[in-house]
C-alpha cells in the first residue's frame, strides 16, 4: 500500500519520491536523537567498565583475606596471589590480559602493603582513562573502605 499521493508535474507525468524539506526534517530528527542518545550510551559503557574494576577489586580483597588467614600477613603484590606479575591489566570481562593489550580497561594491583593493611588499586587505561575522569582511580582497603581519586561521589554505587 502506497500512502504517498502521486503528483503530476507540468508534463502530466506522475512524480514519486521525497521533497528536500521532508528529507531535511528526517535528518534533523535523527540528529537530535543521536545528540541525546550517544552521550547516554558512552556514559553507560564507562559505568559498565567501572563496575568490572569494582568487581575485580572486591575479588582481590577476598583473595587478600584468604592469603592473610593462611600467612598471617597480606600479600605484598599480585604475584604472591598467583597472578604472575605485581600488577595486571584487565579487560571488560575482568580477565587478566597482557599489559599492552589494546582492550585493557584497568591496571590493578595492591599498594601500601604492610602485614596488617593494604590498598587495592585499579587505574583506568586508554579510553576509560579519558571517559572516566569523574571517578579516576578506584581503591579498596583492608577495612572495606571504598574510595576514588576523582571528584565523583557515586563511583562505588
N, C-alpha and C positions, 0 to 999 in steps of 0.2 A: 504494500500500500504506500503510495507516494503522497505524503502530506503537503508537499510543496506545490503551489499552484504554478502552472506553466504560464509564462509570459510571452506575449508576442512582441517581436521587435518591429521596426519600421517596415521591413520587407514582408511581414506576415508570418515569418518562421518562428517557431517556439524556442525560447531560451531556457536552459536549465543551469543550475549552479547557485553559488552563494555570491552575495554582493560583498564589496570591500568592507562596508560598515559591519555586516554580520560577522565577517572574519575577524575584524579588529575587536569586536565585542567579545568573541570567544577567546582571543589571545589575551585580552585584559583580564577576563575571569580566571583563566589558567594562571596568569602571572600573579594575581592576588592569592590564589590558593597555594601556589608554590612559595610565595613570600611568607605565608603563615605556617605552612607545613614543614618546610626544610629546617628552620631553627628548632622546632619541637623534635624533629627526628634526630638531629645531631645531639641535642640535649639528652634524649633517650639513650642513644648509643654511648655517650660519655658516662651516664649514670650506670649503665649495664656493665661497662668495663670497670668502673669503680667498685661495683658490687663483687666482681670477680676478685679484685685485690683485697677487699674486706674479707671475703670468704677464705682466701689464701692466708691472710694474717691470723684469722681465728684458728685455722687448721695448724698453722705454725706454732701458735701459742699452746695448742693442745699437745703437739709433739714436744715442745719445751717442758711442759709439765710432766709428761711421761719420762723424759730424759732426767728431770730433776728427781723424780721418785726413784729411779734406778741408780743415779750417781750422786745424789745429794748436792748437786750444783746444776746450773743451767749450761747448755751447750754454748761455746764461745762463737760458733759460726754455723752455717748450714751444712758445712762439710761434716761436722760431728753428728748431725741429724740424718746423714745418709744422702744428701743431695749431690755430693761430689765437688762442690765449689762453695766458697764462703758466701757469695751472693749468686742469685739466679735470676733469670728473666722468665716471665710467664706470658702465655698467650690468652686469648679471650675465654678459653675453657679452663684456665687455671693450671695448665700443664707447664712443666719446666721445659724451656726451649733454649737453643744456643743464644749467647749473649748479644750477637749482632743480627739476629733473625729479624726479618722485615715485619713480622706480625707480632712483635713483642709489645705489650702494653704497660707492664710494670717491671721494675727490677726490685727484688725483695731480698731481705737479709735481716740479721739481728745485729744491733749495735749497743754500745754502752753496757756490755755484759759483765756482771760480777757473779759471785757464787749464788747470790740471792736475788738478783734482778737482771732484767734485760729490756730491750726496746725492739720490738719487731717493726720493721720499716718497709714501706712499699713506695717507690719513687716512680712517678709516671714517665713513660717513654714515648718518643716520637709524637704522633698526632694527639695522643692522650695528654701529653705534657702541654701542648698548645691549647687544647679544648677544655682542660680541667684546671684552670688557674684558680678558681674559687676554692678548691679543696687542696690542691697540691699534694704533698707527701701525706700518706696515711700512716698512722702509728698506733701501736697497741703495746702496753707494757704488761709486766707480770701480774699486776694487780687488776688487770682488765680495763684500765683507763684508756679510753679511745680518744685520739686527737688527730689533728691535721695541721699542716703548715700554712694553709691558705686562710682567707678571711671568711670562708663559708661556715655556716653554723649548723647545717643539716647534712653534713657529709656522711655521717655514720647511721642515718635513718634508713 
